[in-house]
Amino acid sequence: MSEAKKADTAENQEAETQAEDQEATVDQPSDAEAEASAEEAASESAEPEEGPSAEEFACLKAEYEERYDRMLRTIAEFENSKRRAERDKEDFLKYAQESLVKDLIPTVDSIEKAVNSTKDSKDFDALTAGIEMIHKQLLSTLEKRGVTPIDAAGELFDPTLHEAIMHIESEEVEENRVIQEFQRGYLLHSRVIRPSMVSVSKGKGEKEEVSDE
């Protein structure tokens, strides 16, 4: 075979190879085309989403309206309860002493009777007895409310119950014991509402005033 024929054969073979490569390139889709095709196929295969039907929408609306109405009623009941509580509190503070006043009124009646009796009679013994009765009546009323007098005279001095306004040295009364009560103190249950004003023994010597400061 001549050299010219060999060259022609080689060129023909190379041309055929290039043509095959071009055909292969044309037949094979690019990555972008392949992805677009996949998305298109997926969108075609996917079923379209459907919204709620008219009946379902009506049910949802009715449920919402019911819950909203229930919420409004709850808020209204809370506000009414709050107003009632405030009104009850005001009434309690306003009339808290009503029962005490009712218990004190009979004592006031007794005092008025005693005052009127002095206009028609000069019997001071009867007046004294009447005043003592009123005093007992008043103490009984206070005791029912938990108010009791503090024992002071002859007791050991207790700074939580007594207030010493004077210290006196005395041979008869031991040290730190109450000699005399000038003003009675009172307890409300276990709380001191007024201490007893007293003088306290400290031994021999002269009287010594205790400053209020």
QUILINHU-V820873 format. One line per field, one symbol per residue. ss: DSSP state (H for helix, E for strand, - for the rest). phi: phi as a letter, one per 30 degrees, with the letter a starting at -180 (. if undefined). burial: # if it has 24 or more other ideal C-beta (glycine too) atoms within 12 Angstrom, else .. A space follows every 50 residues. Layout:
BEGIN
ss: ???
phi: ???
burial: ???
END
This chain:
BEGIN
ss: --HHHHHHHHHHHHHHHHHHHHHHHHH---HHHHHHHHHHHHHHH----- ---HHHHHHHHHHHHHHHHHHHHHHHHHHHHHHHHHHHHHHHHHH--HHH HHHHHHHHHHHHHHHHHHHH---HHHHHHHHHHHHHHHHHHHHH--EEE- -----E-----EEEEEEE--------EEEEEEE--EEE--EEEE-EEEEE E------EE----
phi: .ddddddddddddddddddddddddddddddddddddddddddddddddc ddddddddddddddddddddddddddddddddddddddddddddcdcedd ddddeedddddddddddddcbcddddddddddddddddddddddcicbdc dbeidddbddccbdcacbdbddcddicdcbccbdcbcchccdcaddcbcb dbkckcdbdcddd
burial: .................................................. .................................................. ...#..#..#...#...............#...#..##..##....#.## .##...#...########....#...#####..####.......###### ##...........
END
